[in-house]
């Protein structure tokens, strides 16, 4: 009986165990997450066409083709083919596959390379970049199943199919089947990625694309963030207390500068501090580091922590519409008294500028070992509030790492989120005590190529006996926008700094002389000279117009930026529209679309002369004159003399020949060197291949201009 009872208990136990196991498996199957639907994109889709900042997509087979252009290495310009960039980076091969795309800020230089069977091209500068990685979702990110496409980007060129976007903003979407949402997942109202922040201890706000209605904040996170915000001013108090521990009249100019082994002596009480670690001197690079948030700028504005009522917004000095960043020297070498003189100088500059929404805007970055933003362009909209804020800045101490500060400003300061207005020139004014403790040349070059005008105000420069201690001789000439002397001011003493307030204000407000604001995309008058002869035909003529539109849309078009004009010719010539006719990109694209095919003979020489007289003679003095001539045959008249006259008048000529165009005439029309200014395609449908190459050549030529 005992054995029977034991057997019954064991059988019952196994029965219950098997039942529970089966029930658990069934529950697991039911609660399994829905599979992520991945939208498919075509080989010719560029990252810039897709609005979503982060997405997973599937590339089709066959994208490894030269017609799908790629610009950059590891980090790619946004008008690169997404799928061919993924092949270049080794994420997928020519059979296609899933990829993860993350949008990042534009860069001042993209390096071309040959990798995985794809040749990527170099590019001096572009407004937006992207990264590609393995197509696996990141933890805490919701990915869109529908990709949003920008209406401002037209599809790839198709022969006879002209499609210039109209003024109505219409977004095209790939329609997909909705994905079931797990019951435990919060519903979202936007297809863009949503990042879940799990670290409440940081005081830097984490970006999110989730609508406000779906955000929740835990009390614990709120308390932690508030506590962190309260402790921030204490950091400055500690610095200030440490500083007050020295003699108030002491000069700290004799602090050891890194790797010099020499002190700058003055006949006053001294205070010494050990030089910084060499690790602190490493200049920032443009390389993206895995594991970092792509949207983290690495700084926060102090004013966001303690908002205060401000004065009414001022219109400001409308004759000085510039976006200014002052790099103030917070190093220990400057000393407490000179730091106060520097703040007084900045306050006087703010007053003299006339800060306002329609005039100059000004922000300040303080640098030492590392740079930090005191306040950005949109924080203060009048001179009074700005001066008050400057008075409250505390010295951060450290070395004089100017190169690091310039790199920081180039990447983080002139952003739309920080108040950058786009149409206003970007200006950086660097205040430096003596000389920098790191190198500035490379960081300055990248900033200049981004369109930033760099001014230097050097105070108490190195004496003759100290010059051997300067890490980078002639650092000012290596940094400033031009070496003519306009961009640099040397002041013998901090006590005479007030004398350069007006000269400096006059220079930064002279927008016509801010040469570094002029980039390859915003500083030209581009005249298209279009062959409308009978041999072209109606369908091919529409393809030519699409080619013209695709080039035009890549430039920054306005009255003060790049302007577009067009001439059509046969035996005769016709001005389709002049440089001053259209001041927006959409108006220009619509005007190109309206050009009607003329038909007739081919007098290219006469057309060049006509364009010189009707277009380029009316070009602005500060604009680069660029002629792009498209023809499909040999001219009935001479082209060499009219082309030579145009070259002598400063016109940079590019010639594009199709089908029966004569190579010798194309070379005669083109500027030197001809191989970089003339192109030939065997048929009209292949014109699109030279859009990016033409833009790249225009930018390369622009960036190679001398700086004197």
ZILINSUL-V484832 format. One record per pair of residues at least 12 apart in sequence whose ideal C-beta (glycine too) atoms are under 6 Angstrom apart, sorted by the first residue. I is the first residue (numbers start at 1). J is the second residue. Records with the same first field share a line. If there is no record, write none. Layout:
I->J ; J
This chain:
33->182
34->179 ; 180
37->145 ; 176 ; 179
38->56 ; 58 ; 98
39->57 ; 147 ; 174 ; 176
40->58
41->57
43->63 ; 68 ; 83
44->68 ; 156
45->82
46->79
47->78 ; 82 ; 130
48->78 ; 79
49->149 ; 150 ; 153
50->147
51->148 ; 150
52->144 ; 147 ; 148 ; 192
53->103
54->102 ; 193
55->101 ; 143 ; 144
56->100 ; 135 ; 143
58->98
59->83 ; 96
60->96
61->95 ; 96
63->83 ; 84
64->87 ; 94 ; 117
68->81 ; 84
69->692
70->84 ; 85 ; 88 ; 120
71->110 ; 121 ; 123
72->110 ; 120
73->111 ; 113 ; 120
75->129
76->130
77->110 ; 123 ; 126
78->128 ; 130
84->118
85->132
86->99 ; 132
87->116 ; 118
88->115 ; 116 ; 118 ; 120
89->132
90->116
91->132 ; 134
98->135
99->132 ; 135
100->133 ; 135
101->130 ; 132
102->131 ; 294
103->130
104->129 ; 294
106->126 ; 127 ; 128 ; 129
107->129 ; 286
108->125 ; 446 ; 449 ; 450
110->122 ; 123
123->696
124->449 ; 699 ; 703
125->449
140->196
141->193 ; 195
142->188 ; 194
143->193
144->191
145->176 ; 179
146->173 ; 176 ; 191
147->174
148->171
149->172
151->165 ; 169 ; 170 ; 171
152->165
157->546 ; 688
159->543 ; 685
160->539 ; 542
162->542 ; 545 ; 546
164->549 ; 589 ; 593
167->586
186->214
189->211
190->209
192->209
194->209 ; 210
195->208
200->221 ; 224
201->224
203->228 ; 229
204->300
207->295
229->305
232->305
236->394
240->394
243->336
246->271
247->269
250->269 ; 271
251->266 ; 268 ; 335
252->271 ; 332 ; 333 ; 335
253->266 ; 333
254->270
255->273 ; 332 ; 333
256->275
257->437
258->275 ; 399 ; 437
260->469
262->469
273->332
276->369 ; 399
280->369
281->438
283->403 ; 404 ; 438
284->404 ; 407
297->412
299->372 ; 373
301->373 ; 375 ; 376
303->375 ; 379
310->385
311->382 ; 384 ; 385
313->357 ; 381
314->356 ; 382
315->356 ; 358
316->354 ; 355 ; 356 ; 358 ; 359
317->354 ; 359
318->358 ; 359
320->359 ; 360 ; 509
321->359 ; 424
322->360 ; 424 ; 425 ; 427 ; 508
323->361 ; 377 ; 420 ; 421 ; 424 ; 426
324->360 ; 362 ; 427
325->363 ; 365 ; 409 ; 413 ; 428
326->346 ; 364 ; 429
327->365 ; 367 ; 405 ; 430
328->342 ; 364 ; 366 ; 431
329->431 ; 432 ; 433
330->366 ; 368 ; 395 ; 396
331->368 ; 398 ; 399 ; 400
332->397
333->433
334->433
338->494
339->395
341->494
343->390
345->497
346->390
347->387 ; 390
348->501
349->501
350->362 ; 383 ; 386 ; 387
351->383
352->501 ; 505
353->505
355->382 ; 383 ; 386
357->381
361->377
363->375 ; 376 ; 377
365->409
366->396
367->405
368->396 ; 397 ; 398
369->398 ; 399
371->405 ; 408
374->393
375->389
376->418 ; 419
377->418 ; 419
378->419
399->437
400->436 ; 437
401->437 ; 438
402->432 ; 436 ; 440
403->438 ; 439 ; 440 ; 443
406->443 ; 444 ; 447
407->443
409->428
410->446 ; 447 ; 450
414->426
425->511 ; 514 ; 517
426->451 ; 452
427->453 ; 508
428->452 ; 454
429->455
430->456
431->457
432->458
433->459
434->460
435->462 ; 470
439->472
440->475 ; 479
441->478
444->479
448->481 ; 516
451->517 ; 519
453->481 ; 514 ; 516 ; 517
454->479 ; 480 ; 481
455->487
456->476 ; 480 ; 488
457->489
458->490
459->491 ; 494
461->490
476->488
481->515 ; 516
482->515 ; 707
483->707 ; 708
520->698 ; 699 ; 702
521->555 ; 556
522->556 ; 561 ; 562
523->624
524->562 ; 623 ; 624 ; 626
525->563 ; 579 ; 619 ; 623 ; 625
526->564 ; 626
527->565 ; 611 ; 615 ; 627
528->548 ; 566 ; 628
529->567 ; 607 ; 611 ; 629
530->568 ; 630
531->630 ; 631 ; 632
532->568 ; 570 ; 597 ; 598
533->570 ; 600 ; 601 ; 602
534->599
535->632 ; 633
536->632
538->597
540->684
541->597
543->684
544->630
545->592 ; 595
547->687
548->592
549->589 ; 592
550->691
551->691
552->564 ; 588
554->695
557->585 ; 588
558->583
559->583
563->579
564->588
565->578 ; 579 ; 615
567->611
568->598
569->607
570->598 ; 600 ; 601
571->600 ; 601 ; 603
573->607 ; 610
575->614
576->595
577->591
601->636
602->633 ; 635 ; 636
603->636 ; 637
604->631 ; 635 ; 639
605->635 ; 637 ; 638 ; 639 ; 642
606->637
608->642 ; 643 ; 646
609->642
612->646
616->651
625->650 ; 651
626->652
627->651 ; 653
628->654
629->655 ; 669
630->656
631->661
632->658 ; 659 ; 661
633->660
634->662
639->665 ; 668 ; 669
640->668
643->668 ; 669
647->671
652->671
653->669 ; 670 ; 671
654->677
655->669 ; 670 ; 678
656->679
657->680
658->681 ; 684
666->678
676->697
